[in-house]
């Protein structure tokens, strides 16, 4: 409507101007050499208007002929890009939704419409993965290595493929190449560390942990624990190779990195005991008890004083726990030795203290033993045993990822392979029923059992 009104107004204005020009009397004469033209102002104005229109039309035609094909090609390319990116988006959505057939169809369409191989390769690889076509997915990821923009992503895809097929050597190679490209990326550092650990390359893994700490990929606490765990595995490997002195040095280094890391203390004290350095072993156990009281430390300490009487052992245990006297494990160890020394009152006092802090099944079993030894009261013994059956289970080494139990600490879970996931904690009752022999707190687990067979 607005355009129609504007056109009518323009026509009226042009007509008015033409009438104004033609009404006044007069003549216009144009002389050029031997030629002379004489006309009225109105006709001249009309001629000029027509000539200008012709020039404009010719200019438009020339301009169209000159730049028209380029504009047409640009418009066509933009349309293809618009359709291609729409297909790419739909393909990614289909891949995220787990629809491999639609993802593959949109990937082919995007590949035809777009001149963006990196993007379409990624979608094609994802579609192949969804379809379970590992060979095709690996081919797409390898093709991505030729593009600088997608080489890093291609390495990640190849790493995942290698881990899925159990090819640890290939996975490690891809992780090392990814680390060379982007050493500060958290997932690269984590993957490389776990693969180096899995293959027993302890020295390389220690370097990777330091890099992870430097780039903030792990916290200071987690970094110290992982360093201590790797040093422990290195020390254990040295021990298996017969290099006991070097193994003891590395175990002490692990304790220096993380004083609360129990396996290193157990290994160091055990190595010192094997070397006949009982006093050094006792110092190691005593120092570790201040940071991480544990039944295995207590058993090792008592083994170092196997020739002492029960009363002497009780006195030595009192000195051992002095640095952490109110911990539940301290009271448990004192109660056990008091029972052996037939000091019923002392045993009862410590067991009641433990029952307040951590009323697990082991506490009530010791109370049942106390009732039997001190009073011979069968009813009291049965009551304590019933309490033991209803109490929370005893602590054990459990994986924080899959909740599977282990007889001792390990650098990786045997159930799910997760690195640095084994912790000493009280399991839920459902998990406690499935604990393997040797996993509970009152079982004999003096030395951590190795998980990896390789040494670095």
C-alpha positions, 0 to 999 in steps of 0.5 A: 500500500505504501509503495502504491501511494509513493508511486502515485505521488512520484507520478504527480510530481513528475507530471507537475514538473513537466507541465511547469517546464512546458508552459513558459514560452521560449526556445532552446537552441543547441549548436555543434559544428555545422549542426544546430538543433532548436526545440522547446524546453519541454521536449529537451527535458523529455529527451534528457529523461529518456537518455538518462533512462537508457543509460541507466538501463544499459548500465544495469545490464552491463553490471548484471552481465559482469557480476551476476554469475558471481552473485549467483554462485555466491547465493548457491554456495550460501544455500548449500552451506545453509542446507549442509549445516542444517544436515550437520546439526540434525546429524549431531542431534541424531548421534546424541540421541543414539540414532545411528541410521539417521546420523549416517544419512545426515552425515552423507548429506552434510558431506555432499553439501559442505566443504568442511571435511573435519566437521563431517568426519567427526559426524561420520565417526560418531555414526560409525561408533553408534552402529558398532562399526569400529573399523569405519570409525577408526578410518574416520578418526585416522583421516582426521589426523590429516587435518590440523584442526581435528588431529587432536580430536582424532587422537582422542577417538583412536584412544577410545577405540583402542581402549575399547578393544583392549589394545593398551599399547596403541592407546598409550601411543595415541595418548603420548601423541595427544600429550605432545599436541596439548600437554595441558589438557586434563583428560590427556594427562589422566589417560596417559597417567593411567595407561603408564600405570597399567603398563608398569612405567612407573618413572614415566608416570611420576613425570606425568603426575608432576605435569598434571600438578603443574597444569592444575589437572589434579589437586595437590592432595590427589597429586601427592597420593598418586606420587606416593602410590607410584613410588610404592609400586616402583619400590615393590617392583624393585623388591621383587627384582631383589634390590631390597636396599633401593626398594627401601629407599624408594618406599621412604621417598613415598612416605616423605611425599605422603606421610599418610600413605599406609602401603608405603609404611607397611612396605618400608617397615617390612623391608627394614624387618627383613634386613634385620633392622627391627628398630628402624621398622618400629620407628616407621610403624610408630610414625605411620600410626600418627598419620594413618592407624590401621590393623595391618600396622598393629599386626606388623608391630606385634610381629616385631615384638613376637618374643615379648610377653603379653604384658610387655606387648601391651606396654609397647602398644601403649607407647605406639599409640601415644601419638594418636591415642583416641583413634578407634584403631588405637583403642582396638589394638589396646583392647586386643592386647589387654585381652591377651594380657588378661587385663579385663578392665582395661580391655572393657574400657577401650572396647566401650570407647570404640563402641561409641566411636565406631560400633562395628561387628569386630568390636562386639566380637571382642566384647563377646570374647571378653564376656567369655574370658572374664565372666563365662557368661553365656547369655552375655556372650550370645547378646554380644554376638547378636549385636555383632550380627546387627552391627555395621560391617568392619572396614575394608579396602573398597573401590570408590567407583565400582564398590568391589573389595580388595584384600589390600590396597592396590594402585588400580581396581581389579574390578573396573581398572580405575586408577587410585580408587581403593580406599579403606572404609566401612562398606554398606551391608549389601557390599559387606556380604560379598567381601572376599576372604581377607578383605575385612579389617580383622583378616591378615593383610600385612602387605598390600597385594600387587596389581600390576605385573610389569615394572618400570 
